[in-house]
Amino acid sequence: MPGFDPSASPRLRAKIFLGSLLVAIVSIVAARNVLAQARPGTVDITVTSRTPNAVQVEEHYVLGISSPLELRVLTRPCMVIENLIIERDGVALAVAETRKGPWIIWRDTTGHGGDSLLVRYNVWLGGSRTIPLAHLTAPLPGVDSSRQGPVTVSVQFGRGEAQVEFPHMTRQAPKAWSGRYVAAPSFVKVGGPAFVCDRNPPAGDNGGLVWRYWLLLGIMVVWVPIYLSWARRTGDRA
Amino acid sequence: MTGAHLTAFYVIVGAYLVLVCGIGLYNYRRASTEEGFLAAGRSLGPIMGGATLMANQVSAGATIGMVGFHYFSGISYAWTWPLVWIGWVVAALFVAPQIRRVPGLTLPDFFAARFESKAARGIAALFILVVYAVMLSAQYQAGGLLFGLVGGMDYSRAVMLVAGITTAYTVLGGMYSNAHVGMLKAVLLLGSYAIAVPWLLGHVGSISEIGEALTAIDPRLTGNWFGWRQLIAISMAIGLGLAASPYEISAIYSMQSRRTTRLAIGYSFLFQACIGIGVLLFGLSMRVAMPQLPAPDLATPVLGMSILPPWIGLLVLLAAVVTFTRTGGAILLTVASAVSHDIYVELFRPAASERAKVLASRLAVITFSAIPVALALRQFDLVNFIVIWAARLMVSFLFIPVVVGLNWRRATRAGAIASMLGGMATCLIWSRLGSPYFLGLDPAEAGVLVSALAMFPVSLMTRPASEDTLRQFFGAEPKASQKA
C-alpha cells in the first residue's frame, strides 16, 4: 500500500492520511445511519405525489416485535386506497380488511414474524388534499420521547407547486418536504385547491361527542354571566 | 424541532425570562414589606385578581396533564370544569368574605387567629410544606418533559432549569410578580389558544368528524371514560380543595375587598372556560392526528413542536412554559410564607424586623425550590395524577376546618386539629387500601367525611374560642330574645 511507503513524498502522505480520515468519517456516519435505521421502533414514510390527485405511500418499519400486526388508516369521502402491499421480512402478508367509522383496518391473517415491515399503497385522493398514512394500532417497543423522534415522513411532489400544511414539515428542496416525529401522524395535508366531493357519506357515529361538547360549552357560557351579575349585585358585606 | 425553529424557541423563552425578571425587579421595591411580598399590599382588582386565581388553578396539570388526559380518555374529564366551579362558589359564599374579616397573610394565620392555637398554625404550615412539595414536583416534571422533548435537553437539566426560572422571579417580586405574571399567563394562554384551536380544527376536522374517528378507536373516548362517580370524586377533591387552598387564600388576602374577590372569581371562570375548551380540543384533535404517542403527557409538547406551524407552535409552548413556572411561583410563595411567616416569625422570632421577615421569605423560596426537584426527577406518575393526588390530600386536611371554622361559632381548637389530622390520615390510609373506592368511597370523600366527623363532636365536647375571637369572626352573638 502506498500509504506505508516511507519513501513517499510528504504531500502524498498528507493526502493519503486526509483521504483515509475522510473515508473513516464517512464510514462512521454511514454506520451510525444504518444503526439508527435498524433501531427497533423506527419508521420511514415516503409520500410521492404523482399528480395532484394520485399519490403513493411507502412505509418501512423496523418493528422489534414478532406478534401479528394490525394497521389503521384514516379515510375521507371519495378517497380510494388501492394496490396495497404488505411485506414482513420480504414475505407478502395476507390481510383482512375491515371498516370502522372513517378508519380502514388491515389485520395480518398469516401470523408471519419478522423485524422489517413494508407497507405500500396508492391513494386516489378524490379532490381531497389529505393523504392518509397507515400506522400500527399498538405502540412500537423502543419508542421513547427523545427529541429525535423515530418516525420520519418525507413528501415528494411531482408536477405543480405544492407545500405541506399539516403536520409541520421543513422544505428540503423545491419539491421535497420532510419532518421527524415522536409517533406516526395519521395524515399529511398538502396545499393546493381542494375539490368538493360530490359523494355524501352517511352520517357517521360521533358517539355523542357533538351534543356533549355543545352542552359543556353551553353550561360555561350561561354560568359566567349569571355568576358575574350576582357578584356585581353583592356589596362589600360578608 | 431543529435549526431556526429551536433557536426561536430558546429566544422566546429567553425573552420571557428577561421579562419575568424585569417584572420581579420592578416589583422588588414594592415587595420590601412582608405584606407587600406575600399579599401584594392587598391591591389586586377584579381582573388582575381573576387572572391570579386562574393562574394558580390552571397549572401544568391543565396545559400539559389535562391535554394528555383528554388524549387518552376523551371528553369525559372536561366535565370536571363546571363541577370544580361549584368549589369556587363555595369559596365565594363561605370562605372569601369571612376570611377577609380578620387581617392575615396566610392560611395558617387564619388557623392561629380563629382557633387561638400555635399548634394549629404549625400543623397547617407543615402540611403545606409536604403537599406543596408534591404539587410543585408536578410542575417541574411537566417542564422537564417539555424542555426535554422540544429543546433536546437532558430531563434532569430541564427540571433544574424550570426550577431556576420559577425561583428567580418569585424571589425578586413575591406576590406582586405572581399577579403580573398571572396576567401575562392569561393573555398568552387565551391568545395562543384562540389562534391554535381554529387552525387545528381546520386541518383535523370538525367536532363531528373528530367524534367519528374517536368513537371508532374507542367509544369511551366520546362517551364516559370516567364515570360520573369518578368525575364527582375528582372534582370534589379539586374544587373543594381550591375553596380552602392556601395559595388561593393568599390570593384572596391580596385583593382589595370582599366584593373584588367575588368578582375576581367570576373573571377567573371566564378565563378557565376558554382554557378548558382549548385544552379539550387540543387533546381530542391530537388523538386523531397522532394516535400512538408514547406517553399522553407528550401531547402538548408534540403539538407545539411538530404539528402546528412554527410561530403558533412556539406560542403554545411558551404558554405552557409560563403555566408551569407561574403556578410553581404561586406554590413556592405559599410554601415560603409557611416557612418564613408561620414557622420562623410567628413561632420562633415574633420580634423580627420587616427586613428580616422578607429576607426569610426569599431564603425560604430558594431553599424550598430544591426539594421538589428530587421528586420530579423520579417521575412518579402522569402529571395530572400527581395533581389529583395532592388535591385529595388538601381537601381532606383543610376543607372542613377552614369552612366550618369560618361559619360555625362552636368550632374549637381541638376540633380543628382532630379534623385536620383525622382527614389527612384517612385519605392516606384509603389511598393505600384499595382503588378506586374502598367501601364505596374515594380517598378524598373518606377524608372529608372523617374530618367532619372529628370536627363536630370534638368541638362540642371542648371549650369554644374566646368571645373576643368569636366577635372578630362572627360579630356580636345574637341575644336570646333575637334568637327567638
Interface residues (C-beta under 8 A of the other chain):
Chain A: R72 L74 K100 G101 P102 W103 H135 L136 T137 A138 P139 L140 V143 D144 S145 S146 R147 Q148 G149 E165 F166 P167 H168 T170 G179 R180 Y181 V182 A183 A184 P185 S186 F187 K189 A203 G204 D205 N206 G207 G208 L209 V210 R212 Y213 L216 L217 I219 M220 V221 W223 V224 Y227 L228 A231 R232 T234 G235 D236 R237 A238
Chain B: M1 T2 G3 I75 A78 W79 W81 P82 W85 V89 A92 P97 Q98 R101 L145 G148 L149 V150 G151 G152 H203 V204 I207 S208 E209 I210 G211 E212 A213 L214 T215 A216 I217 P219 L221 T222 G223 S257 R258 R259 R262 L263 I265 G266 Y267 F269 L270 A273 G276 I277 L280 L284 V288 A289 M290 P291 Q292 L293 P294 A295 L298 V302 M305 S306 I307 L308 P309 P310 G313
